[in-house]
Protein backbone atom coordinates (compact mmCIF):
# COMPACT_ATOMS: atom_id res chain seq x y z
CA UNK A 1 0.00 0.00 0.00
CA UNK A 2 1.27 3.48 -0.85
CA UNK A 3 2.13 5.82 1.98
CA UNK A 4 1.57 9.53 1.38
CA UNK A 5 2.76 12.26 3.75
CA UNK A 6 2.48 16.03 3.67
CA UNK A 7 5.87 17.38 4.69
CA UNK A 8 6.33 20.81 6.27
CA UNK A 9 9.77 21.83 7.49
CA UNK A 10 9.09 23.96 10.59
CA UNK A 11 12.67 25.28 10.53
CA UNK A 12 12.01 27.04 7.20
CA UNK A 13 8.80 28.85 8.19
CA UNK A 14 8.69 32.64 8.23
CA UNK A 15 6.19 35.45 7.74
CA UNK A 16 6.89 37.54 4.64
CA UNK A 17 6.21 41.24 4.01
CA UNK A 18 2.59 40.54 3.06
CA UNK A 19 1.94 38.54 6.28
CA UNK A 20 1.87 35.15 4.53
CA UNK A 21 3.55 32.12 6.10
CA UNK A 22 6.18 30.76 3.73
CA UNK A 23 8.25 27.58 4.02
CA UNK A 24 8.98 24.13 2.69
CA UNK A 25 5.83 22.14 1.92
CA UNK A 26 5.49 19.13 -0.34
CA UNK A 27 3.88 15.71 -0.63
CA UNK A 28 6.04 12.63 -0.22
CA UNK A 29 4.92 9.26 -1.60
CA UNK A 30 6.68 6.10 -0.43
CA UNK A 31 9.75 8.06 0.67
CA UNK A 32 11.03 8.87 -2.80
CA UNK A 33 8.33 10.47 -4.99
CA UNK A 34 7.61 14.13 -4.35
CA UNK A 35 5.01 16.70 -5.42
CA UNK A 36 5.52 19.38 -6.60
CA UNK A 37 9.16 18.53 -5.75
CA UNK A 38 11.25 17.81 -2.68
CA UNK A 39 11.92 20.89 -0.51
CA UNK A 40 9.37 22.97 -2.44
CA UNK A 41 8.89 26.41 -0.85
CA UNK A 42 5.51 28.12 -1.03
CA UNK A 43 2.71 29.77 0.97
CA UNK A 44 2.08 27.04 3.57
CA UNK A 45 -1.41 28.05 4.75
CA UNK A 46 -2.68 28.64 1.21
CA UNK A 47 -1.32 25.32 -0.09
CA UNK A 48 -2.66 23.36 2.90
CA UNK A 49 -6.09 24.91 2.33
CA UNK A 50 -6.08 23.88 -1.34
CA UNK A 51 -4.86 20.34 -0.63
CA UNK A 52 -7.30 19.82 2.24
CA UNK A 53 -10.20 20.96 0.09
CA UNK A 54 -9.24 18.49 -2.65
CA UNK A 55 -8.59 15.63 -0.24
CA UNK A 56 -12.07 16.07 1.22
CA UNK A 57 -13.42 15.18 -2.24
CA UNK A 58 -11.87 11.71 -1.91
CA UNK A 59 -13.67 11.14 1.38
CA UNK A 60 -17.08 11.47 -0.29
CA UNK A 61 -16.21 10.40 -3.84
CA UNK A 62 -17.94 7.47 -5.47
CA UNK A 63 -16.12 5.31 -7.99
CA UNK A 64 -16.87 6.42 -11.53
CA UNK A 65 -18.53 9.68 -10.49
CA UNK A 66 -16.97 13.09 -11.09
CA UNK A 67 -17.10 15.35 -8.00
CA UNK A 68 -16.93 19.12 -8.03
CA UNK A 69 -15.40 21.37 -5.37
Secondary structure, 3 states (H helix, E strand, C coil): CCCEEEEECHHHCEECCCCCEEEEEEEEECCCEEECCCCCEEEHHHHHHHHHHHHHHHHHCCCCCCCCC
